[in-house]
Amino acid sequence: MESRFLLLLTLLFTFTGAVLGAEQPAKNTKPADFSEAVIVKAISFLPSDLKTQLTILRKDITAAAKPETDKPDDRFGYASKEDEVARKAFAETFNGVRKAVDAGKSAADLKVELGRIARCVIAICQPYRTDKAAFDSDARPAFEQKLDSLCSTLKADFDKFQRVADPARFALDTSTKARGEAKKLSDGGKKAEEVPSAVFSLASNSLADVWQSLLTKPGADGTGDYIGNKSSKKLHRMTCRHLPVEKNQVRFATREEAVAAGYEPCKVCKP
């Protein structure tokens, strides 16, 4: 009787330990570093179907976003020791994934590539990774360590989805915004304290834009088709109440295409 009781007690402890051990990883949800924090937030900004797909793949995507070496300078991926390194790498990676998606590859098939895209985007959004002078700054290591230490507390709000049509242009515009944050850091003062959150928001929104642009067809999210007014040179969403008469309309697949053609976004529908 006593031996049976001890056996049952042993089994109970073993089962309890296994349950607690299985639950423990689930409780540890805080991101380990800035890169992971950006990936988590970017996924939360995606439409529900994509959010579900990438949440399942998040572990693999995060692993692929890590640097391929243990060098400190590679913590955020493509270190811009030479001007435009990160931007060129992003455009090449983006175009490669676009071709794969057009060929029928799914997000699961491209989880490693989506991680590499994340690495590129995060590098582009780093204030000190825009050119050689910024990269060689003595302030860079301390700032990037600060991003890691603050990563679980940084906040970002979703900014209106921007479809990426020209990856090289998108990378240039994004890195220009990052340089603006670098200027705040060099100027010091109160604005410098806001830079980590601004960089986090820029990276999270940019990554969400890139992933959504790659994994959804133009028009599938309701933002891929735009109508231009030939007379006023204004650009509208298809749902705008100020659409011109049909004979005066010109259709664009992307916002970038319309802006490049000289059309100015409508202030009402804000395409």
Backbone hydrogen bonds in HBPLUS format (Angstrom, degrees):
<---DONOR---> <-ACCEPTOR-->    atom                        ^
c    i                          cat <-CA-CA->   ^        H-A-AA   ^      H-
h    n   atom  resd res      DA  || num        DHA   H-A  angle D-A-AA Bond
n    s   type  num  typ     dist DA aas  dist angle  dist       angle   num
A0005-PHE N   A0001-MET O   2.99 MM   4  6.29 152.3  2.07 145.0 152.5     1
A0006-LEU N   A0002-GLU O   2.97 MM   4  6.29 158.7  2.02 149.8 155.2     2
A0007-LEU N   A0003-SER O   2.94 MM   4  6.15 150.9  2.03 142.3 150.4     3
A0008-LEU N   A0004-ARG O   2.97 MM   4  6.24 159.1  2.01 148.6 153.5     4
A0009-LEU N   A0005-PHE O   2.89 MM   4  6.12 154.9  1.95 147.9 155.4     5
A0010-THR N   A0006-LEU O   2.89 MM   4  6.08 155.1  1.96 146.0 152.3     6
A0011-LEU N   A0007-LEU O   2.99 MM   4  6.24 160.2  2.03 149.0 154.0     7
A0012-LEU N   A0008-LEU O   2.92 MM   4  6.13 151.2  2.01 144.0 152.1     8
A0013-PHE N   A0009-LEU O   3.02 MM   4  6.32 160.9  2.06 150.3 154.0     9
A0014-THR N   A0010-THR O   2.94 MM   4  6.14 157.5  1.99 148.3 155.1    10
A0015-PHE N   A0011-LEU O   2.89 MM   4  6.07 159.5  1.93 148.1 153.3    11
A0016-THR N   A0012-LEU O   2.93 MM   4  6.11 161.8  1.97 150.1 155.2    12
A0017-GLY N   A0013-PHE O   2.91 MM   4  6.04 160.6  1.95 147.4 152.6    13
A0018-ALA N   A0014-THR O   3.01 MM   4  6.21 151.4  2.09 142.8 150.6    14
A0019-VAL N   A0015-PHE O   3.00 MM   4  6.26 157.2  2.06 149.8 155.4    15
A0020-LEU N   A0016-THR O   2.94 MM   4  6.18 166.8  1.95 153.1 156.6    16
A0021-GLY N   A0017-GLY O   2.87 MM   4  5.93 153.6  1.94 142.5 150.5    17
A0022-ALA N   A0018-ALA O   2.93 MM   4  6.10 143.9  2.06 140.3 149.8    18
A0023-GLU N   A0019-VAL O   2.95 MM   4  6.18 142.9  2.09 144.1 154.5    19
A0024-GLN N   A0020-LEU O   3.04 MM   4  6.11 141.4  2.19 144.7 153.6    20
A0026-ALA N   A0023-GLU O   3.09 MM   3  5.46 122.6  2.43 107.7 122.0    21
A0027-LYS N   A0024-GLN O   3.07 MM   3  5.36 133.2  2.30 104.5 116.7    22
A0028-ASN N   A0025-PRO O   3.17 MM   3  5.24 132.7  2.41  97.3 109.6    23
A0029-THR N   A0027-LYS O   2.98 MM   2  5.68 127.4  2.27 108.8  93.4    24
A0037-ALA N   A0033-ASP O   3.03 MM   4  6.30 157.5  2.08 151.6 158.7    25
A0038-VAL N   A0034-PHE O   2.94 MM   4  6.20 155.3  2.00 154.6 160.2    26
A0039-ILE N   A0035-SER O   3.10 MM   4  6.39 159.7  2.14 149.2 154.4    27
A0040-VAL N   A0036-GLU O   2.95 MM   4  6.20 165.1  1.98 155.6 158.9    28
A0041-LYS N   A0037-ALA O   3.04 MM   4  6.22 165.5  2.06 148.2 152.2    29
A0042-ALA N   A0038-VAL O   2.84 MM   4  5.96 160.7  1.87 152.5 158.4    30
A0043-ILE N   A0039-ILE O   3.05 MM   4  6.20 160.9  2.09 150.3 154.5    31
A0044-SER N   A0040-VAL O   3.22 MM   4  6.50 149.7  2.32 141.1 149.1    32
A0045-PHE N   A0042-ALA O   3.08 MM   3  5.23 142.3  2.23 101.0 111.8    33
A0046-LEU N   A0043-ILE O   3.15 MM   3  5.41 159.5  2.19 109.3 115.6    34
A0051-LYS N   A0047-PRO O   2.83 MM   4  5.92 160.2  1.87 161.0 166.9    35
A0052-THR N   A0048-SER O   3.02 MM   4  6.17 155.5  2.08 146.0 150.7    36
A0053-GLN N   A0049-ASP O   3.23 MM   4  6.50 162.9  2.26 144.6 148.6    37
A0054-LEU N   A0050-LEU O   2.90 MM   4  6.08 173.5  1.90 161.2 162.2    38
A0055-THR N   A0051-LYS O   2.92 MM   4  5.87 142.6  2.06 141.7 151.5    39
A0056-ILE N   A0052-THR O   3.34 MM   4  6.51 158.2  2.39 144.8 148.8    40
A0057-LEU N   A0053-GLN O   3.33 MM   4  6.60 142.1  2.48 134.6 144.9    41
A0058-ARG N   A0054-LEU O   2.86 MM   4  5.64 102.6  2.47 134.5 150.7    42
A0058-ARG N   A0055-THR O   3.29 MM   3  4.97 160.6  2.33  97.4 103.0    43
A0061-ILE N   A0057-LEU O   2.93 MM   4  6.11 163.6  1.96 160.8 166.1    44
A0062-THR N   A0058-ARG O   2.84 MM   4  5.94 165.5  1.86 153.8 157.5    45
A0063-ALA N   A0059-LYS O   3.05 MM   4  6.24 155.8  2.11 142.7 149.3    46
A0064-ALA N   A0060-ASP O   3.02 MM   4  6.23 154.3  2.09 145.8 152.3    47
A0065-ALA N   A0061-ILE O   3.00 MM   4  6.22 129.3  2.26 140.2 154.2    48
A0065-ALA N   A0062-THR O   3.15 MM   3  5.04 133.3  2.38  92.6 105.6    49
A0066-LYS N   A0063-ALA O   3.29 MM   3  5.47 155.8  2.35 101.9 109.0    50
A0074-ASP N   A0071-LYS O   2.93 MM   3  5.44 156.0  1.99 116.3 124.1    51
A0075-ARG N   A0072-PRO O   3.23 MM   3  5.48 164.0  2.25 116.6 116.2    52
A0077-GLY N   A0074-ASP O   2.93 MM   3  4.90 162.9  1.96 113.4 112.9    53
A0081-LYS N   A0079-ALA O   2.92 MM   2  5.74 136.7  2.11 103.9  91.7    54
A0085-VAL N   A0082-GLU O   3.26 MM   3  5.91 158.1  2.31 143.7 142.3    55
A0088-LYS N   A0084-GLU O   2.92 MM   4  5.99 168.0  1.94 157.9 160.2    56
A0089-ALA N   A0085-VAL O   3.04 MM   4  6.18 160.7  2.08 149.4 155.2    57
A0090-PHE N   A0086-ALA O   2.93 MM   4  6.10 152.0  2.01 144.7 152.4    58
A0091-ALA N   A0087-ARG O   3.04 MM   4  6.31 165.7  2.06 151.8 154.3    59
A0092-GLU N   A0088-LYS O   3.05 MM   4  6.25 163.2  2.08 151.5 155.8    60
A0093-THR N   A0089-ALA O   3.00 MM   4  6.12 163.3  2.03 147.3 152.2    61
A0094-PHE N   A0090-PHE O   2.80 MM   4  5.90 166.0  1.82 158.4 162.8    62
A0095-ASN N   A0091-ALA O   3.04 MM   4  6.13 167.7  2.06 147.0 149.9    63
A0096-GLY N   A0092-GLU O   3.10 MM   4  6.25 149.0  2.20 141.5 150.0    64
A0097-VAL N   A0093-THR O   3.02 MM   4  6.29 157.8  2.07 152.7 157.9    65
A0098-ARG N   A0094-PHE O   2.92 MM   4  6.15 158.0  1.96 152.0 158.9    66
A0099-LYS N   A0095-ASN O   3.13 MM   4  6.29 157.0  2.18 142.2 146.8    67
A0100-ALA N   A0096-GLY O   3.20 MM   4  6.45 154.3  2.27 140.7 147.7    68
A0101-VAL N   A0097-VAL O   2.86 MM   4  6.15 156.2  1.92 155.7 161.9    69
A0102-ASP N   A0098-ARG O   2.94 MM   4  6.15 161.1  1.97 149.6 154.9    70
A0103-ALA N   A0099-LYS O   3.00 MM   4  6.19 131.8  2.24 136.6 149.4    71
A0105-LYS N   A0100-ALA O   3.00 MM   5  5.54 160.7  2.04 151.3 146.7    72
A0104-GLY N   A0101-VAL O   2.94 MM   3  5.16 160.5  1.97 109.2 114.5    73
A0109-ASP N   A0106-SER O   3.09 MM   3  5.11 120.6  2.46  95.0 109.6    74
A0110-LEU N   A0106-SER O   3.14 MM   4  6.39 133.9  2.36 140.4 152.9    75
A0110-LEU N   A0107-ALA O   3.05 MM   3  5.03 130.8  2.30  94.7 108.4    76
A0114-LEU N   A0110-LEU O   2.81 MM   4  6.06 155.0  1.87 160.2 168.5    77
A0115-GLY N   A0111-LYS O   3.11 MM   4  6.28 141.9  2.26 135.4 144.7    78
A0115-GLY N   A0112-VAL O   3.14 MM   3  5.10 123.2  2.48  93.2 107.5    79
A0116-ARG N   A0112-VAL O   3.00 MM   4  6.38 150.7  2.09 146.8 154.9    80
A0117-ILE N   A0113-GLU O   2.88 MM   4  6.16 150.4  1.97 146.5 154.9    81
A0118-ALA N   A0114-LEU O   3.09 MM   4  6.30 150.6  2.18 135.1 142.5    82
A0119-ARG N   A0115-GLY O   3.02 MM   4  6.38 151.4  2.10 144.9 152.3    83
A0120-CYS N   A0116-ARG O   3.05 MM   4  6.37 156.8  2.10 147.8 153.2    84
A0121-VAL N   A0117-ILE O   2.93 MM   4  6.22 168.5  1.95 158.7 161.2    85
A0122-ILE N   A0118-ALA O   2.96 MM   4  6.08 167.5  1.98 154.9 158.1    86
A0123-ALA N   A0119-ARG O   3.11 MM   4  6.27 152.2  2.19 141.6 149.0    87
A0124-ILE N   A0120-CYS O   2.97 MM   4  6.28 158.1  2.01 153.4 159.3    88
A0125-CYS N   A0121-VAL O   3.07 MM   4  6.31 143.4  2.21 146.1 155.7    89
A0126-GLN N   A0123-ALA O   3.16 MM   3  5.34 162.4  2.19 107.1 112.5    90
A0129-ARG N   A0126-GLN O   3.07 MM   3  5.28 167.3  2.09 118.0 119.0    91
A0135-PHE N   A0131-ASP O   2.95 MM   4  6.13 161.2  1.98 154.5 160.7    92
A0136-ASP N   A0132-LYS O   2.92 MM   4  6.07 153.9  1.99 152.6 158.4    93
A0137-SER N   A0134-ALA O   3.14 MM   3  5.21 158.0  2.19 103.7 110.3    94
A0140-ARG N   A0137-SER O   3.24 MM   3  5.62 157.9  2.30 109.0 114.9    95
A0143-PHE N   A0139-ALA O   3.12 MM   4  6.27 158.3  2.17 154.6 161.2    96
A0144-GLU N   A0140-ARG O   2.98 MM   4  6.19 165.5  2.00 164.9 168.2    97
A0145-GLN N   A0141-PRO O   2.99 MM   4  6.17 150.3  2.08 146.9 155.1    98
A0146-LYS N   A0142-ALA O   2.97 MM   4  6.17 144.0  2.11 138.7 148.8    99
A0147-LEU N   A0143-PHE O   2.99 MM   4  6.39 148.2  2.09 146.6 154.8   100
A0148-ASP N   A0144-GLU O   3.22 MM   4  6.51 155.2  2.28 140.3 145.8   101
A0149-SER N   A0145-GLN O   2.98 MM   4  6.28 159.7  2.03 149.0 154.3   102
A0150-LEU N   A0146-LYS O   2.96 MM   4  6.10 143.5  2.10 148.5 157.5   103
A0151-CYS N   A0147-LEU O   3.03 MM   4  5.74 113.4  2.49 138.7 152.8   104
A0151-CYS N   A0148-ASP O   3.35 MM   3  5.18 155.3  2.41  98.0 105.2   105
A0153-THR N   A0150-LEU O   2.83 MM   3  5.53 161.6  1.87 129.0 135.4   106
A0170-PHE N   A0166-ASP O   2.94 MM   4  6.16 162.8  1.97 158.1 163.8   107
A0171-ALA N   A0167-PRO O   2.89 MM   4  5.99 159.1  1.93 146.4 151.6   108
A0172-LEU N   A0168-ALA O   3.04 MM   4  6.25 153.4  2.12 141.2 148.4   109
A0173-ASP N   A0169-ARG O   2.91 MM   4  6.16 168.1  1.92 156.8 159.2   110
A0174-THR N   A0170-PHE O   2.93 MM   4  6.07 158.7  1.98 148.2 154.6   111
A0175-SER N   A0171-ALA O   2.92 MM   4  6.04 163.2  1.95 148.5 152.9   112
A0176-THR N   A0172-LEU O   3.00 MM   4  6.13 143.1  2.14 143.0 153.1   113
A0177-LYS N   A0173-ASP O   3.19 MM   4  6.53 148.0  2.30 141.0 148.3   114
A0178-ALA N   A0174-THR O   3.07 MM   4  6.45 149.9  2.16 143.0 151.8   115
A0179-ARG N   A0175-SER O   2.93 MM   4  6.22 147.7  2.03 142.3 150.5   116
A0180-GLY N   A0176-THR O   3.13 MM   4  6.46 140.4  2.30 137.9 148.2   117
A0180-GLY N   A0177-LYS O   3.09 MM   3  5.05 123.7  2.42  92.4 107.1   118
A0181-GLU N   A0177-LYS O   3.24 MM   4  6.69 142.7  2.39 142.0 151.1   119
A0181-GLU N   A0178-ALA O   3.06 MM   3  5.14 122.9  2.40  95.7 109.8   120
A0182-ALA N   A0178-ALA O   3.04 MM   4  6.42 145.2  2.16 143.0 153.3   121
A0183-LYS N   A0179-ARG O   3.08 MM   4  6.42 145.2  2.21 143.8 151.8   122
A0184-LYS N   A0180-GLY O   3.37 MM   4  6.73 148.8  2.48 137.9 145.1   123
A0185-LEU N   A0181-GLU O   3.14 MM   4  6.50 148.9  2.25 144.4 152.6   124
A0186-SER N   A0182-ALA O   3.03 MM   4  6.38 154.9  2.10 148.6 154.8   125
A0187-ASP N   A0183-LYS O   2.92 MM   4  6.13 146.6  2.03 146.9 156.2   126
A0188-GLY N   A0184-LYS O   3.08 MM   4  6.19 135.5  2.28 138.9 149.4   127
A0192-ALA N   A0189-GLY O   3.21 MM   3  5.69 135.3  2.42 108.0 118.4   128
A0193-GLU N   A0190-LYS O   3.03 MM   3  5.46 137.8  2.21 108.4 119.3   129
A0194-GLU N   A0191-LYS O   3.02 MM   3  5.32 144.2  2.15 105.4 115.9   130
A0195-VAL N   A0192-ALA O   3.27 MM   3  5.33 158.7  2.32 102.2 108.5   131
A0198-ALA N   A0194-GLU O   3.12 MM   4  6.32 154.6  2.19 149.5 157.4   132
A0199-VAL N   A0195-VAL O   2.82 MM   4  6.00 159.5  1.86 165.5 169.6   133
A0200-PHE N   A0196-PRO O   2.96 MM   4  6.13 157.0  2.02 145.3 152.2   134
A0201-SER N   A0197-SER O   2.90 MM   4  6.08 157.7  1.95 146.6 152.2   135
A0202-LEU N   A0198-ALA O   2.95 MM   4  6.11 158.7  1.99 143.8 150.0   136
A0203-ALA N   A0199-VAL O   2.91 MM   4  6.07 166.3  1.93 152.1 155.5   137
A0204-SER N   A0200-PHE O   2.93 MM   4  6.02 164.3  1.96 148.4 153.2   138
A0205-ASN N   A0201-SER O   2.99 MM   4  6.00 170.3  2.00 150.4 153.5   139
A0206-SER N   A0202-LEU O   2.96 MM   4  5.91 156.0  2.02 142.7 150.4   140
A0207-LEU N   A0203-ALA O   2.94 MM   4  5.99 160.8  1.97 146.7 151.8   141
A0208-ALA N   A0204-SER O   3.05 MM   4  6.21 157.6  2.11 143.4 149.8   142
A0209-ASP N   A0205-ASN O   2.93 MM   4  6.13 156.6  1.98 146.7 153.2   143
A0210-VAL N   A0206-SER O   2.99 MM   4  6.25 158.6  2.04 148.3 153.7   144
A0211-TRP N   A0207-LEU O   2.94 MM   4  6.15 176.6  1.94 158.4 158.8   145
A0212-GLN N   A0208-ALA O   2.96 MM   4  5.97 167.2  1.98 149.4 153.7   146
A0213-SER N   A0209-ASP O   2.90 MM   4  5.94 154.3  1.97 143.3 151.1   147
A0214-LEU N   A0210-VAL O   3.01 MM   4  6.20 152.0  2.09 149.6 156.8   148
A0215-LEU N   A0211-TRP O   2.96 MM   4  6.08 152.6  2.04 151.4 158.8   149
A0216-THR N   A0212-GLN O   3.05 MM   4  5.78 123.2  2.39 145.1 151.1   150
A0220-ALA N   A0217-LYS O   2.95 MM   3  5.47 163.0  1.98 137.0 141.8   151
A0222-GLY N   A0219-GLY O   3.20 MM   3  5.00 161.6  2.23  99.4 104.6   152
A0226-TYR N   A0252-PHE O   2.87 MM  26  5.04 159.1  1.92 158.1 159.5   153
A0252-PHE N   A0226-TYR O   2.78 MM  26  5.04 161.5  1.81 146.0 149.9   154
A0227-ILE N   A0236-HIS O   2.89 MM   9  5.16 167.1  1.91 152.0 154.8   155
A0236-HIS N   A0227-ILE O   2.73 MM   9  5.16 160.7  1.76 149.8 156.8   156
A0228-GLY N   A0250-VAL O   2.63 MM  22  4.95 173.0  1.64 157.9 160.3   157
A0250-VAL N   A0228-GLY O   2.96 MM  22  4.95 138.1  2.14 136.8 143.2   158
A0229-ASN N   A0234-LYS O   2.82 MM   5  5.30 155.0  1.89 156.0 164.1   159
A0233-LYS N   A0229-ASN O   2.74 MM   4  5.18 141.2  1.89 150.2 158.0   160
A0230-LYS N   A0248-ASN O   2.95 MM  18  5.44 173.7  1.95 159.5 160.8   161
A0264-GLU N   A0233-LYS O   2.83 MM  31  6.27 162.6  1.86 160.4 159.4   162
A0235-LEU N   A0264-GLU O   2.80 MM  29  5.62 152.4  1.87 136.9 136.7   163
A0266-CYS N   A0235-LEU O   2.81 MM  31  5.48 145.6  1.93 160.0 155.2   164
A0240-CYS N   A0237-ARG O   3.13 MM   3  5.31 168.1  2.14 111.5 114.7   165
A0248-ASN N   A0245-VAL O   2.90 MM   3  5.51 150.9  1.99 119.8 129.1   166
A0249-GLN N   A0246-GLU O   3.10 MM   3  5.21 164.8  2.13 113.8 114.6   167
A0258-ALA N   A0254-THR O   3.37 MM   4  6.67 154.6  2.44 140.9 146.5   168
A0259-VAL N   A0255-ARG O   2.95 MM   4  6.27 164.5  1.98 159.1 163.1   169
A0260-ALA N   A0256-GLU O   2.94 MM   4  6.08 159.7  1.98 148.8 154.5   170
A0261-ALA N   A0257-GLU O   3.18 MM   4  6.37 131.0  2.43 132.2 144.4   171
A0261-ALA N   A0258-ALA O   3.00 MM   3  5.04 130.1  2.26  94.7 108.8   172
A0263-TYR N   A0258-ALA O   3.06 MM   5  5.49 164.9  2.08 143.0 140.9   173
A0262-GLY N   A0259-VAL O   2.97 MM   3  5.14 160.5  2.01 108.2 113.3   174
A0270-LYS N   A0266-CYS O   3.09 MM   4  5.35 134.6  2.31 126.1 138.3   175
